Structure formats: structure tokens, C-alpha cells
Amino acid sequence: MFRRSLLAAGAAGALITVAGFGPQALAGGNRELMSIKMAQAQATRALAESVVGLKIKSKVVAFADAPAESSVESKVAAELKGVTFNKPKYDSQKDVAVVEARIDLNLVQNVIGKTFDYKGLTVKRLGFGTSSEGARDYIKALRAAELDAYDQLARTLVGQEITGRSRVENMVVESDEVRTRVMAAVWGAQVVDYGWEENGNAFMKLRLDADFVRNIFGGIQKNVGTVEVTGYGATVDDTKSSANKPYDSVTVKMPGGAAAR
């Protein structure tokens, strides 16, 4: 069951509710300012990934006799002009800042060097920032969920390379290995939903209109339509450690973070 609170981005008098982050005393100094700076930077990067696109390189290795391994690497480089931010929302007890960035678009050169006319489209994305370790894990989990969703889009639209090797001796599996690999560029994805589960793991749902975009690296078939995926991210890697970090329920929710068109 997902637990979330609601905040209309930019709405006057709206509140941020972040349940599960350990309570922290109010403090002066630059903590709030640095958290807001981080949120602005994260929101700007999210704009670049939606508008210009990002390059994704990922692999998954699954073993029969060991935990699976997965990795996703992303890269984005862009020059954005005209980015504006709404008034930041800041929870001083939890030290979490939320900022909405927006940009009005016309001609844009995407990640693979092709020019696309957005015809005045306004794109909006949200960024989260914190200076506190207690809240940082949850923001990192949301980023992991976002990249997992981008990876799923690439696998769905572009495809993936799959290799497998198995060996059986005396009727017993001695080794069994499956590897998948993806290398692609994705742009034009919109954030549909996001949040945290009660155990602290994050989710993010992305939607991409393939017929509208049609600029996925390697090409995609015509009439693919709209593809929607949900990515997931964790706050801790407990496949490599026996330490089990306790989770609390987490809620940070603000509609309006998706790219509008």
C-alpha cells in the first residue's frame, strides 16, 4: 500500500508532509539554502533528461547459485536557457526541499543530435534536496527508481541483448547464468507518478509516447503508441550485507511534476 501526501506544485499555502524521516531540530545557518540549491539542481537535470534525453547503459546478470547483479549508468549533457523555478517548499523539521523547474520550448537538439520542434511546449519537473543523511537515502531511492524506469523504457522500445550459459553435472545444475545488456538513448519521457512504499523503497512511473517522439537511439517501429513503465529503487543494498536497516513509512507527493504537453 502506498502512502502519500498531496501538494499542488506552486500552490499557495500548500504543505509538505514527509513521514518516516527522523525528526530533526530546527537549525539556523545554511542548511535550508543548501537543500534548496540541491533541489534546484536536481530539477534542472530532470528537465534536461525529459527534453534533451539521456544515454542509458545497463546490464543484469542472474545466477542460479548467487544473488543477481544489476547496474544502470546514465549520462546527460545539455545547455538549457530560460529555466525558471517556483517558490521552494521546505520542511524544516525533516530538512527536505522541493522545487519545480519549468522551461518553455521551441527548437531543441536532442541527445542524439537531432532537432525537434516542441512548438512552445512548457515542461515542468520537480527536484528534491536535503542536507541531512536521514532524508538522503529516500531521495537516492527515488533517483534509482527513475533510472530503473528509463532502463525499462529502453528495453521495451529498443530491445536488449541476451546471453545465457548453463552446465549440468550428474543431473545437478552446477552453473546457470543469464546476462542482459542495453545501450540506448531515451528522450521525451514524462513522469506520471512517484512516491515511496511503506518499507522505504521508492517507485516512479514514466510514460513515453513513442509515435510522438520517434527518436529512440537505434530506431523503433511505427505505431508503437504509448509505453508506460514503473521503476523501483531501494534505500539500502541488503544483498551484500546482513545488516537490515529498519524502514519507516515515507510520504512525499506533489502532482504536477510531469512534463506537460
N, C-alpha and C positions, 0 to 999 in steps of 0.2 A: 504494500500500500504506500502510495506516495503522499507525503505531507508537504504542503507548500503554503506560503502566504502570498498575497497579491499586492502588486504595486504598479499602477499605470505609469509608465516612464514619463517623467516630466510633469506629473500631476501635482498640483499644489496641495500641500498638506499631507502627502502620502507618507506612509510609514514603512520601514524595512523591519521585517521580523526574521531573525536568524536563530532558530532553536538548535541547541546542541553544542554551540561554541561555548567553552567555559567562560563564565562571567569575568570581566576584567574591570578594574577600577578606572575611572576617568583619569586622564593624564594630560598635561599641557605639552608644550613643545611642538615638534613637527610630525608626530605620528599620524595625525589626520591628514596633513598635507601630503605626506609621502604615500599614504594609502590611496589618496585621490589621484596622485600622479601615476601610480601603478595602474589604477583602473582606466585612466585616460589612454595610457599606452596599450593596454590590453584591448580596449575598444577600437583603437585605431588599427591595430593588427587585424582584428576581426573584420573591419571594413575592407582592408586590403585583400584578405582571403576571400571575401564574398565577391568583391568587384573585379580584382585582377586575377585571383586564383592562387593556388598553392601547388607545389610539387610534392607528391606523396611517394615514399619508398617504404615498403613494409614486407615482412616475412613472418610466417608461422611455422614452427616445427613441432610436430606432435609425435611423442614416443609412446610405445605400449608399456614401457617399464620405467618411465620417468615423467615428471611434470612437463607439460607443454611449455614452449617458449614462444614469445611473440614480441615484435618490435615494430614501431612506426616512426619514421622520420619525416619531417615536413620542412619546407623551405618556401619563403615568400620574400619578394623584393619588389618594392613599388615606390613611386613618387605620388603622393596624394596632396592636392591643393584644395582648399576650401572646406576642410573638415571643421565642424563646429561641435561643441559639447553642450548638453543641457546642464542645469544646476545639479551638482553632485548630491547624492543621497548618502548619508554617513551614519552608521550605528556606532556611537562612541563606546558603548559597553562591549560590543563584540569586535570593534575595530575592523569593520567591513565597509568599504566604499563601493558605490555602484554609479557608473557614469554611462550615459547614452551618447554615442557619437553618430553624426549623420553627415551625409555628403550628397549634393545634387550632381548628377552625372549626365554627360553627353557622350563624346567620343572617348573611348578607353582602350588602351592596348593591353591585352591580357597576358597571362603568364607564358604563353607560347608565341607571343609576338604578333598576334592577330588583333586587328582593330574592330571594336564593336560599338555601335551607337545605342546608348541607353535612352536617348531621347528625353532627357530631363528627369529621369527616374531618381527618386530620393531613396537612398539606402540608409538603414539605421541598424546599429549593432550595439550591444551592451558590453561593458568591461567591468571586472571585479578587481578590487585591490585590497591588500591588507599589509600591515607591518608586523603582525603577530603570528607566531608559529602555530598557535592553536587553530586559527582560521585558515592558514595557508594550505593545509592538506586538502581541505574541501574544495578550494579554488583550483588546486592542481588536479584533483579528481575530475572536475568539470572539464578542464582542458584535455585530459586523457579521453574523456567521453567524446569530445568534439573531434579529436583526431581519429578515434575509432570509427565514428560516423563517416568522416571523409574517406577513410580507408574502405569502408563498406560500399560507399558510392563508387569508388574507383573499381572495386572488384565486380560490382554489378554491371557497370556500364562499359568498362574497358576489358575486363576479364583478368584472369590470373594464371600464372604458370604453376603447374602442379607436378611434383615428382614423388615417387614412393618406393621404398625398399623394404622387403620383409625376408626373414630367414627362419625356417623351422628345422629343428633337430630333434629326432626321436619323438616326433609328434608334439613337441612343445615349442612355442614361439620363443626364439632366442632374441630376435630383434625385429622391430616393426617401426618404421619411420615414414612420416608424411611431411613434405615441405611444400609450402605455397609462397609465391612471391608476386609482388605487384610493384610496378613503377609507372606512374601516370601523373597527369596534371588535371586538376579539377577547379572549375570556377563557376560562379553563378548560384551556388547553393544558398538556401535560406534556412534560418533557424526557426523551427516550428514550435518546439517546446524544450524545456530543460528543467532540471531540478535534482533533488537528492532523495534516495531511498532512506528508510529508517536506519539501516546499518551504516550509513555514511557514503555508500557508493553513489556516484553521480550518473545521470543519463542526459543525453542530448539528442533530439530528433532533428534531422536535416531533410530538406526537400529540394529536389532539383528537377526542373522542367527540361528534360533533355532536348525536346523539339525546339524550345526557346533558345537554349544555349548552343547546342551542337558544336562545341569546341572543346571536347574532351581529347586529351592527347592520345593519338592513335586512331581516333575516329570512332563513332558509334553508329548503329543502324538507324535508319529513318523510322519515324512513327513509334519511337520508344515510349513517349509520353512522360508522365511524371513518376519519378522514383523517390520513395521516402524510406529512410532507414533510421534506426535508433542505435546510437553508440553508447558504450558504458565505460566508466573509469572508476578505479579503486583508490582509496586513501592510503593503502599500505600493501606491500607485496608479501603476503604470508605464505607464498610457495617457497620462498628462500629462507624463511626464518620460522621457528616455532613460536616466536613471540606473537601473542594475539592481542593487538591493541583494541581496547574497548571502544565501541561505537555509541554515539548518541544520535538521536534523530536530528536532521538538518533541514531547514527550510529557508530558501531564498528564492523568491519568484517575482519576476517583473515582466508582464506581457509587453509586447511592442519592441522586443529585441531583434525580431526577424527582419530581414531585408524586405521592404515593401515595394510592390510594383503593380 
